[in-house]
Amino acid sequence: MASGEAGRGAGPRTGGGDGAGGGLWASLGGLTTRGRSFLAAGIAATGCSYVLGQSDLLRVGLLLTVLPLVCVVVLHGTRHRVTGSRGLSPSRVPAGSEARVHLRVDNVSRLPTGLLMLQDRVPYVLGPRPRFVLDRVEPGGRREVTYRVRSELRGRYPLGPLQLRLTDPFGMCELTRGFSAFDTLTVVPRVVPLPPVRLGGEATGYGDGRQRSLALAGADDIIPRGYRHGDDLRRVHWRSTARYGELMVRREEQPQRAHCTVLLDTRGIAYDGMGPDSPFEWAVSGAASAAAHLLERGFSVRLLTDAGSAVPGPDGMGGHSGSSHDPAEAVGLLLDTLAVVDHSDGESLSPAHEALRGGGGGLLVAFFGDLDEQQTALAGQMRRRSGTAVAFVLDRSAWPQDDRPTGPGQGAEQRLRALREAGWTALAVTPGASLAELWRMAGAPGGREAAQERTGHAAAGPANRPPEGAAGATGLPGGAAARPAPGAAVAGSSGGWPQGGPYGGVTDVDDSRPAGPPGAGSGRSGPPLRPTVPPMPSVPPWPSGPPSTKGFG
């Protein structure tokens, strides 16, 4: 693990160890079964040699007793000369993505170490506990290992502390050293790229329709102000200077950012199921995607929950700005908050309605769970506090559950209809729904009507579609366009001239041409109809000689 590579994440963390607080006596607790057996055998041999008067047995007893004690003393002094560090890269990952953890062990003593076993503590959801066996480390040497962690669930997960287990070459003693440093892995919701559509609230947010406020930099304005030190002399307004008798410059302006509120319904009674594919996780991911998309487009975004609590932002008003502050930083703060959001105990959207009452309007994007009639009416009142409102409503009847079958719900359609009548652009969320496609429908011209038609077509199904060959717009079989009979009057023509009259017209369809497939276009194939001019009637030639003028005059 290189230092530069670890620096891109949380950076290497070096543990300070548990120190020598336990002392040498505490290290005796690290004797292995072999070490304790040697120690017990040595003490017994020493006692027997004293009773039996055998000097050779005394030497064997002393050897068996001293060897484990020497290993404990040497290992106790060695473990405080081994350092460990950890590096996490990256420290924030979306759900389902991997992060790399780099571990490094340095031997800062003058003696080589024995066999080392490295173990890092990680939560169960990140995978099994990583363990590594390292060979002896030479004086001044280092060993580096890497493992990966992955989680499908949002949250903040601590990594550590790192534990290093040392053993002597004889296997008499095994000591564990714990490092106090730890890192935190933040698993944020998935962010779906959204298409750049124009919503209703964007007219005052950016582009040609953006409102403007007075500031110190921006486009020109004809309102002058007094000259200040550092102003560009090219901005001097000479007509105002002559009028006021002092140097005046053109006042400047800058665009005013549009505001947007992303409302996330976290009520526990509004969602069923748990896990990465649950409807609540879809709503959290949708709120994160919408907030990140709007921040990148220059909106000042406020994240609001059903409890009425707003995420504190850099501006101190519970909003995150995408232009005056770094958009990536603002998105990171929002994602960190959504990483730990959970179900609330509330049963009503009243706190969110009260919070929206004091807002300044703007765009409102809401992700609702299951709504009853009372909450639907309350959501309709929220629409009055905003300029444009887009709602993604969970269709609870469509999500599979163990205790009930799936199927279309009449209540969901009625709630969507009520929200649309209140001014919302409401779209139903079903299992496997694509947020990008729903977002495109919400931003399309007539998005509310398009969503309503799409819902109606989906409910009608293939059974309600007109069969192939049925009467089309013209009422003719096969969908063929109506063709006037030869010599009949053309609709819309003046005087009721027959087709191909003296002043020309639209020629009839040539019946010799092969007919096209039923319902294709106008019901015929070949080139389009084109106007034709009939030939002029023949005029008899003049008689020989000049025309007679008899009878004139």
C-alpha positions as semicolon CSV with decimal commas, in nm:
position;residue;x (nm);y (nm);z (nm)
1;M;0,000;0,000;0,000
2;A;0,167;0,316;-0,116
3;S;0,120;0,631;0,084
4;G;-0,006;0,823;-0,216
5;E;-0,261;0,557;-0,298
6;A;-0,394;0,550;0,054
7;G;-0,403;0,927;0,064
8;R;-0,681;0,939;-0,191
9;G;-0,915;0,778;0,058
10;A;-0,932;0,842;0,426
11;G;-0,558;0,825;0,452
12;P;-0,346;0,579;0,649
13;R;-0,428;0,553;1,016
14;T;-0,151;0,444;1,247
15;G;-0,248;0,281;1,572
16;G;-0,081;0,369;1,896
17;G;-0,116;0,021;2,044
18;D;-0,231;-0,079;2,385
19;G;0,095;0,024;2,546
20;A;0,269;-0,155;2,832
21;G;-0,015;-0,098;3,074
22;G;-0,071;-0,471;3,105
23;G;0,297;-0,527;3,189
24;L;0,495;-0,845;3,160
25;W;0,256;-1,038;3,380
26;A;-0,027;-0,971;3,139
27;S;0,188;-1,107;2,857
28;L;0,210;-1,441;3,038
29;G;-0,156;-1,486;2,948
30;G;-0,045;-1,523;2,586
31;L;0,120;-1,857;2,646
32;T;-0,006;-2,116;2,404
33;T;-0,093;-2,474;2,496
34;R;0,256;-2,576;2,401
35;G;0,412;-2,304;2,613
36;R;0,201;-2,391;2,914
37;S;0,282;-2,759;2,873
38;F;0,653;-2,684;2,860
39;L;0,626;-2,463;3,167
40;A;0,432;-2,723;3,363
41;A;0,669;-3,003;3,261
42;G;0,972;-2,795;3,354
43;I;0,836;-2,717;3,700
44;A;0,749;-3,083;3,757
45;A;1,093;-3,200;3,641
46;T;1,264;-2,949;3,864
47;G;1,066;-3,066;4,166
48;C;1,135;-3,433;4,093
49;S;1,506;-3,369;4,049
50;Y;1,516;-3,205;4,392
51;V;1,333;-3,502;4,553
52;L;1,528;-3,770;4,365
53;G;1,859;-3,587;4,370
54;Q;1,907;-3,613;3,994
55;S;2,112;-3,324;3,857
56;D;2,049;-3,416;3,493
57;L;1,675;-3,404;3,550
58;L;1,723;-3,061;3,706
59;R;1,891;-2,933;3,391
60;V;1,605;-3,062;3,175
61;G;1,350;-2,907;3,412
62;L;1,522;-2,569;3,403
63;L;1,535;-2,575;3,022
64;L;1,167;-2,657;2,994
65;T;1,079;-2,382;3,241
66;V;1,303;-2,106;3,108
67;L;1,223;-2,150;2,734
68;P;0,857;-2,034;2,750
69;L;0,948;-1,748;2,985
70;V;1,221;-1,627;2,752
71;C;0,980;-1,636;2,456
72;V;0,730;-1,426;2,651
73;V;0,995;-1,166;2,742
74;V;1,129;-1,140;2,386
75;L;0,783;-1,124;2,229
76;H;0,667;-0,866;2,483
77;G;0,952;-0,637;2,383
78;T;0,903;-0,699;2,013
79;R;0,532;-0,622;1,987
80;H;0,585;-0,259;2,084
81;R;0,817;-0,211;1,786
82;V;0,565;-0,314;1,522
83;T;0,331;-0,050;1,384
84;G;0,022;-0,091;1,168
85;S;-0,174;0,148;0,947
86;R;-0,487;0,139;0,735
87;G;-0,596;0,330;0,427
88;L;-0,950;0,339;0,284
89;S;-1,009;0,433;-0,078
90;P;-1,265;0,571;-0,137
91;S;-1,435;0,651;0,190
92;R;-1,776;0,710;0,024
93;V;-1,918;0,455;-0,219
94;P;-2,264;0,394;-0,366
95;A;-2,458;0,090;-0,256
96;G;-2,337;-0,218;-0,440
97;S;-1,991;-0,075;-0,515
98;E;-1,659;-0,187;-0,370
99;A;-1,403;-0,005;-0,163
100;R;-1,041;-0,107;-0,106
101;V;-0,877;-0,126;0,233
102;H;-0,496;-0,117;0,245
103;L;-0,315;-0,252;0,552
104;R;0,053;-0,201;0,621
105;V;0,276;-0,343;0,894
106;D;0,620;-0,194;0,969
107;N;0,889;-0,353;1,182
108;V;1,077;-0,068;1,348
109;S;1,281;-0,289;1,582
110;R;1,631;-0,426;1,533
111;L;1,515;-0,784;1,556
112;P;1,316;-0,982;1,301
113;T;0,963;-1,075;1,392
114;G;0,815;-1,418;1,391
115;L;0,499;-1,527;1,222
116;L;0,237;-1,252;1,212
117;M;-0,138;-1,284;1,175
118;L;-0,319;-0,968;1,073
119;Q;-0,692;-0,932;1,136
120;D;-0,920;-0,636;1,076
121;R;-1,264;-0,601;1,231
122;V;-1,543;-0,520;0,985
123;P;-1,923;-0,534;1,021
124;Y;-2,097;-0,848;0,908
125;V;-2,276;-0,675;0,617
126;L;-1,942;-0,588;0,458
127;G;-1,835;-0,949;0,431
128;P;-1,625;-1,197;0,629
129;R;-1,358;-1,077;0,867
130;P;-1,031;-1,050;0,671
131;R;-0,735;-1,242;0,809
132;F;-0,381;-1,256;0,672
133;V;-0,078;-1,460;0,773
134;L;0,254;-1,280;0,719
135;D;0,595;-1,435;0,722
136;R;0,872;-1,299;0,939
137;V;0,949;-0,933;0,881
138;E;1,309;-0,829;0,871
139;P;1,433;-0,530;1,075
140;G;1,312;-0,209;0,911
141;G;1,091;-0,403;0,667
142;R;0,722;-0,375;0,587
143;R;0,438;-0,587;0,460
144;E;0,131;-0,466;0,272
145;V;-0,199;-0,641;0,211
146;T;-0,526;-0,531;0,050
147;Y;-0,885;-0,651;0,076
148;R;-1,219;-0,530;-0,056
149;V;-1,548;-0,456;0,116
150;R;-1,892;-0,421;-0,039
151;S;-2,240;-0,354;0,093
152;E;-2,580;-0,351;-0,072
153;L;-2,730;-0,155;0,217
154;R;-2,684;0,211;0,297
155;G;-2,519;0,320;0,620
156;R;-2,197;0,413;0,795
157;Y;-1,977;0,120;0,887
158;P;-1,670;0,139;1,114
159;L;-1,356;-0,044;1,007
160;G;-1,124;-0,149;1,287
161;P;-0,954;-0,165;1,517
162;L;-0,673;-0,352;1,350
163;Q;-0,541;-0,648;1,544
164;L;-0,194;-0,794;1,504
165;R;-0,117;-1,133;1,647
166;L;0,253;-1,219;1,701
167;T;0,404;-1,561;1,772
168;D;0,753;-1,672;1,854
169;P;0,941;-1,921;1,633
170;F;0,882;-2,202;1,884
171;G;0,510;-2,141;1,917
172;M;0,536;-2,092;2,292
173;C;0,362;-1,754;2,311
174;E;0,104;-1,566;2,109
175;L;0,036;-1,200;2,183
176;T;-0,228;-0,978;2,027
177;R;-0,182;-0,611;1,974
178;G;-0,477;-0,383;1,902
179;F;-0,444;-0,048;1,725
180;S;-0,685;0,222;1,833
181;A;-0,728;0,388;1,493
182;F;-1,034;0,311;1,280
183;D;-1,197;0,437;0,962
184;T;-1,559;0,485;0,857
185;L;-1,699;0,364;0,529
186;T;-2,008;0,555;0,413
187;V;-2,236;0,366;0,177
188;V;-2,462;0,619;0,005
189;P;-2,771;0,549;-0,207
190;R;-2,731;0,489;-0,578
191;V;-2,749;0,801;-0,794
192;V;-2,920;0,752;-1,129
193;P;-2,823;0,993;-1,410
194;L;-3,131;1,190;-1,513
195;P;-3,198;1,345;-1,854
196;P;-3,172;1,725;-1,879
197;V;-3,541;1,806;-1,916
198;R;-3,704;2,141;-1,846
199;L;-3,939;2,143;-1,552
200;G;-4,177;2,423;-1,474
201;G;-3,967;2,564;-1,192
202;E;-3,666;2,612;-1,415
203;A;-3,805;2,916;-1,592
204;T;-3,687;3,132;-1,304
205;G;-3,381;2,928;-1,228
206;Y;-3,151;2,955;-1,524
207;G;-3,141;3,037;-1,889
208;D;-3,307;3,337;-2,050
209;G;-3,591;3,348;-1,799
210;R;-3,371;3,357;-1,491
211;Q;-3,438;3,638;-1,248
212;R;-3,157;3,871;-1,167
213;S;-3,050;4,043;-0,849
214;L;-2,804;4,320;-0,785
215;A;-2,454;4,210;-0,694
216;L;-2,089;4,291;-0,754
217;A;-2,035;4,092;-1,073
218;G;-2,243;3,995;-1,373
219;A;-2,407;4,153;-1,674
220;D;-2,449;4,524;-1,735
221;D;-2,738;4,730;-1,602
222;I;-2,825;5,089;-1,674
223;I;-2,863;5,178;-1,304
224;P;-2,544;5,362;-1,204
225;R;-2,366;5,371;-0,871
226;G;-2,074;5,558;-0,724
227;Y;-1,723;5,471;-0,829
228;R;-1,533;5,238;-0,596
229;H;-1,167;5,169;-0,578
230;G;-1,082;4,884;-0,813
231;D;-1,374;4,934;-1,056
232;D;-1,290;4,906;-1,421
233;L;-1,275;5,247;-1,583
234;R;-1,442;5,103;-1,891
235;R;-1,761;5,074;-1,687
236;V;-1,779;5,448;-1,620
237;H;-2,121;5,588;-1,713
238;W;-2,034;5,933;-1,843
239;R;-2,389;6,063;-1,872
240;S;-2,457;5,991;-1,504
241;T;-2,115;6,131;-1,415
242;A;-2,206;6,461;-1,578
243;R;-2,549;6,461;-1,410
244;Y;-2,433;6,391;-1,052
245;G;-2,099;6,567;-1,068
246;E;-1,904;6,261;-0,952
247;L;-1,762;5,956;-1,115
248;M;-2,039;5,697;-1,166
249;V;-2,013;5,342;-1,299
250;R;-2,274;5,106;-1,433
251;R;-2,424;4,886;-1,166
252;E;-2,376;4,518;-1,216
253;E;-2,604;4,224;-1,163
254;Q;-2,588;3,847;-1,138
255;P;-2,843;3,571;-1,188
256;Q;-3,052;3,462;-0,895
257;R;-3,051;3,090;-0,826
258;A;-3,373;2,898;-0,838
259;H;-3,487;2,707;-0,533
260;C;-3,600;2,350;-0,516
261;T;-3,726;2,131;-0,233
262;V;-3,688;1,754;-0,247
263;L;-3,943;1,594;-0,015
264;L;-3,882;1,236;0,099
265;D;-4,159;1,044;0,269
266;T;-3,997;0,822;0,535
267;R;-4,307;0,708;0,723
268;G;-4,277;0,345;0,819
269;I;-4,646;0,275;0,758
270;A;-4,614;0,392;0,397
271;Y;-4,370;0,120;0,286
272;D;-4,356;-0,255;0,292
273;G;-4,053;-0,481;0,282
274;M;-3,685;-0,433;0,352
275;G;-3,362;-0,479;0,163
276;P;-3,193;-0,318;-0,136
277;D;-3,490;-0,384;-0,368
278;S;-3,757;-0,249;-0,135
279;P;-3,973;0,048;-0,234
280;F;-3,823;0,262;0,042
281;E;-3,474;0,217;-0,101
282;W;-3,611;0,316;-0,443
283;A;-3,751;0,635;-0,294
284;V;-3,423;0,719;-0,118
285;S;-3,227;0,658;-0,437
286;G;-3,475;0,872;-0,631
287;A;-3,442;1,160;-0,384
288;A;-3,062;1,139;-0,404
289;S;-3,069;1,133;-0,785
290;A;-3,307;1,428;-0,812
291;A;-3,111;1,638;-0,560
292;A;-2,777;1,564;-0,729
293;H;-2,921;1,641;-1,073
294;L;-3,070;1,973;-0,967
295;L;-2,755;2,078;-0,781
296;E;-2,551;2,019;-1,093
297;R;-2,791;2,243;-1,283
298;G;-2,744;2,536;-1,046
299;F;-3,042;2,496;-0,815
300;S;-3,036;2,568;-0,445
301;V;-3,171;2,238;-0,313
302;R;-3,331;2,173;0,024
303;L;-3,385;1,817;0,140
304;L;-3,698;1,779;0,353
305;T;-3,848;1,473;0,520
306;D;-4,201;1,401;0,633
307;A;-4,093;1,490;0,989
308;G;-4,032;1,849;0,875
309;S;-3,656;1,833;0,933
310;A;-3,436;1,988;0,665
311;V;-3,077;1,897;0,598
312;P;-2,850;2,182;0,713
313;G;-2,657;2,330;0,426
314;P;-2,363;2,566;0,382
315;D;-2,595;2,864;0,354
316;G;-2,737;2,802;0,702
317;M;-3,093;2,785;0,570
318;G;-3,116;2,415;0,519
319;G;-3,029;2,441;0,152
320;H;-2,736;2,340;-0,063
321;S;-2,629;2,562;-0,347
322;G;-2,487;2,430;-0,668
323;S;-2,326;2,750;-0,794
324;S;-2,175;2,951;-0,509
325;H;-2,043;2,633;-0,349
326;D;-1,880;2,332;-0,502
327;P;-2,160;2,112;-0,644
328;A;-1,963;1,797;-0,565
329;E;-1,930;1,902;-0,201
330;A;-2,300;1,984;-0,175
331;V;-2,393;1,650;-0,332
332;G;-2,161;1,472;-0,091
333;L;-2,327;1,632;0,211
334;L;-2,672;1,533;0,088
335;L;-2,562;1,178;0,016
336;D;-2,406;1,145;0,360
337;T;-2,738;1,242;0,513
338;L;-2,938;1,005;0,296
339;A;-2,696;0,725;0,379
340;V;-2,833;0,702;0,733
341;V;-3,196;0,804;0,679
342;D;-3,441;0,548;0,814
343;H;-3,813;0,502;0,866
344;S;-3,983;0,753;1,089
345;D;-4,254;0,682;1,344
346;G;-4,483;0,953;1,208
347;E;-4,816;0,882;1,046
348;S;-4,892;1,217;0,883
349;L;-4,732;1,462;0,641
350;S;-4,841;1,761;0,850
351;P;-4,487;1,852;0,971
352;A;-4,365;1,864;0,613
353;H;-4,664;2,078;0,515
354;E;-4,584;2,323;0,794
355;A;-4,221;2,338;0,684
356;L;-4,323;2,409;0,325
357;R;-4,558;2,684;0,439
358;G;-4,265;2,901;0,540
359;G;-4,069;2,832;0,222
360;G;-4,020;3,063;-0,073
361;G;-4,188;2,848;-0,336
362;G;-3,995;2,717;-0,631
363;L;-3,982;2,365;-0,763
364;L;-4,109;2,081;-0,543
365;V;-4,009;1,719;-0,612
366;A;-4,172;1,468;-0,377
367;F;-4,125;1,095;-0,332
368;F;-4,432;0,962;-0,155
369;G;-4,503;0,621;-0,014
370;D;-4,853;0,485;0,017
371;L;-5,107;0,766;0,065
372;D;-5,456;0,742;0,206
373;E;-5,732;0,993;0,134
374;Q;-5,633;1,227;0,416
375;Q;-5,264;1,233;0,324
376;T;-5,353;1,278;-0,043
377;A;-5,559;1,585;0,042
378;L;-5,271;1,718;0,254
379;A;-5,027;1,661;-0,031
380;G;-5,260;1,852;-0,258
381;Q;-5,235;2,152;-0,025
382;M;-4,855;2,139;-0,048
383;R;-4,886;2,217;-0,415
384;R;-5,018;2,565;-0,333
385;R;-4,687;2,652;-0,166
386;S;-4,475;2,583;-0,473
387;G;-4,459;2,690;-0,833
388;T;-4,426;2,349;-0,994
389;A;-4,472;2,017;-0,816
390;V;-4,372;1,670;-0,935
391;A;-4,472;1,365;-0,730
392;F;-4,354;1,006;-0,759
393;V;-4,614;0,801;-0,574
394;L;-4,563;0,441;-0,469
395;D;-4,821;0,201;-0,609
396;R;-4,832;-0,023;-0,305
397;S;-5,059;-0,282;-0,467
398;A;-4,805;-0,348;-0,744
399;W;-4,512;-0,436;-0,517
400;P;-4,496;-0,809;-0,437
401;Q;-4,542;-0,916;-0,077
402;D;-4,565;-1,255;0,089
403;D;-4,905;-1,194;0,247
404;R;-5,090;-1,054;-0,053
405;P;-5,086;-1,094;-0,431
406;T;-4,995;-0,821;-0,675
407;G;-5,242;-0,651;-0,900
408;P;-5,365;-0,311;-1,012
409;G;-5,515;-0,101;-0,736
410;Q;-5,809;0,130;-0,793
411;G;-5,709;0,333;-0,488
412;A;-5,372;0,424;-0,639
413;E;-5,535;0,554;-0,956
414;Q;-5,780;0,764;-0,755
415;R;-5,496;0,914;-0,550
416;L;-5,302;0,998;-0,863
417;R;-5,609;1,159;-1,015
418;A;-5,664;1,365;-0,700
419;L;-5,303;1,488;-0,702
420;R;-5,326;1,583;-1,069
421;E;-5,643;1,776;-1,006
422;A;-5,457;1,965;-0,731
423;G;-5,187;2,069;-0,980
424;W;-4,929;1,797;-0,927
425;T;-4,749;1,613;-1,205
426;A;-4,805;1,275;-1,043
427;L;-4,654;0,951;-1,169
428;A;-4,699;0,602;-1,027
429;V;-4,395;0,400;-0,922
430;T;-4,414;0,027;-0,991
431;P;-4,153;-0,247;-0,940
432;G;-3,868;-0,209;-1,187
433;A;-3,970;0,146;-1,279
434;S;-3,693;0,353;-1,436
435;L;-3,645;0,686;-1,262
436;A;-3,484;0,834;-1,573
437;E;-3,789;0,746;-1,782
438;L;-4,029;0,884;-1,523
439;W;-3,822;1,201;-1,500
440;R;-3,834;1,240;-1,877
441;M;-4,212;1,203;-1,871
442;A;-4,241;1,463;-1,594
443;G;-4,041;1,715;-1,795
444;A;-4,204;1,649;-2,131
445;P;-4,452;1,910;-2,265
446;G;-4,785;1,822;-2,110
447;G;-4,611;1,581;-1,875
448;R;-4,911;1,552;-1,651
449;E;-5,139;1,462;-1,938
450;A;-4,881;1,227;-2,085
451;A;-4,845;1,048;-1,754
452;Q;-5,221;1,022;-1,727
453;E;-5,251;0,882;-2,078
454;R;-4,970;0,638;-2,015
455;T;-5,140;0,518;-1,699
456;G;-5,469;0,481;-1,884
457;H;-5,312;0,288;-2,170
458;A;-5,131;0,062;-1,929
459;A;-5,457;-0,007;-1,749
460;A;-5,644;-0,071;-2,072
461;G;-5,398;-0,328;-2,195
462;P;-5,403;-0,502;-2,532
463;A;-5,766;-0,603;-2,491
464;N;-5,888;-0,245;-2,532
465;R;-5,674;-0,166;-2,836
466;P;-5,857;-0,150;-3,171
467;P;-5,796;-0,469;-3,368
468;E;-5,595;-0,463;-3,679
469;G;-5,817;-0,390;-3,974
470;A;-6,085;-0,217;-3,768
471;A;-6,230;0,115;-3,867
472;G;-5,974;0,389;-3,830
473;A;-6,008;0,762;-3,822
474;T;-6,186;0,753;-4,156
475;G;-6,432;0,486;-4,052
476;L;-6,332;0,257;-4,339
477;P;-6,230;-0,104;-4,305
478;G;-5,860;-0,167;-4,273
479;G;-5,792;0,192;-4,173
480;A;-5,782;0,303;-4,536
481;A;-5,838;0,666;-4,608
482;A;-6,162;0,767;-4,773
483;R;-6,130;0,818;-5,143
484;P;-6,385;1,014;-5,342
485;A;-6,535;0,844;-5,638
486;P;-6,423;0,959;-5,980
487;G;-6,610;1,269;-6,075
488;A;-6,730;1,342;-5,723
489;A;-6,683;1,681;-5,566
490;V;-6,368;1,729;-5,364
491;A;-6,435;1,829;-5,003
492;G;-6,343;2,189;-4,939
493;S;-6,342;2,286;-5,308
494;S;-6,547;2,582;-5,414
495;G;-6,833;2,553;-5,655
496;G;-6,853;2,176;-5,627
497;W;-6,638;2,125;-5,934
498;P;-6,583;1,762;-6,015
499;Q;-6,235;1,630;-5,971
500;G;-6,023;1,724;-6,265
501;G;-6,252;2,019;-6,357
502;P;-6,162;2,297;-6,592
503;Y;-5,928;2,462;-6,341
504;G;-5,750;2,150;-6,238
505;G;-5,763;1,971;-5,905
506;V;-5,646;1,658;-5,728
507;T;-5,645;1,357;-5,949
508;D;-5,810;1,042;-5,828
509;V;-5,607;0,749;-5,711
510;D;-5,485;0,530;-5,991
511;D;-5,656;0,196;-5,927
512;S;-5,394;0,022;-6,132
513;R;-5,136;0,084;-5,863
514;P;-5,089;-0,189;-5,603
515;A;-5,267;-0,111;-5,279
516;G;-5,057;-0,077;-4,963
517;P;-5,110;-0,271;-4,640
518;P;-5,423;-0,192;-4,440
519;G;-5,385;0,091;-4,193
520;A;-5,053;0,212;-4,336
521;G;-5,057;0,586;-4,377
522;S;-5,353;0,690;-4,587
523;G;-5,427;0,336;-4,699
524;R;-5,250;0,357;-5,038
525;S;-4,900;0,320;-5,169
526;G;-4,706;0,501;-5,433
527;P;-4,627;0,871;-5,472
528;P;-4,843;1,127;-5,297
529;L;-5,137;1,290;-5,466
530;R;-5,040;1,591;-5,673
531;P;-5,240;1,857;-5,852
532;T;-5,267;1,832;-6,228
533;V;-5,371;2,087;-6,485
534;P;-5,590;1,958;-6,768
535;P;-5,491;2,046;-7,120
536;M;-5,639;2,362;-7,269
537;P;-5,926;2,306;-7,515
538;S;-5,824;2,319;-7,878
539;V;-5,900;2,645;-8,066
540;P;-5,982;2,628;-8,433
541;P;-5,731;2,805;-8,654
542;W;-5,801;3,141;-8,805
543;P;-5,929;3,137;-9,162
544;S;-5,697;3,243;-9,437
545;G;-5,654;3,610;-9,456
546;P;-5,719;3,872;-9,195
547;P;-6,030;3,847;-8,988
548;S;-6,330;4,029;-9,119
549;T;-6,437;4,342;-8,942
550;K;-6,779;4,342;-9,091
551;G;-7,045;4,407;-8,837
552;F;-6,813;4,605;-8,603
553;G;-6,840;4,964;-8,567
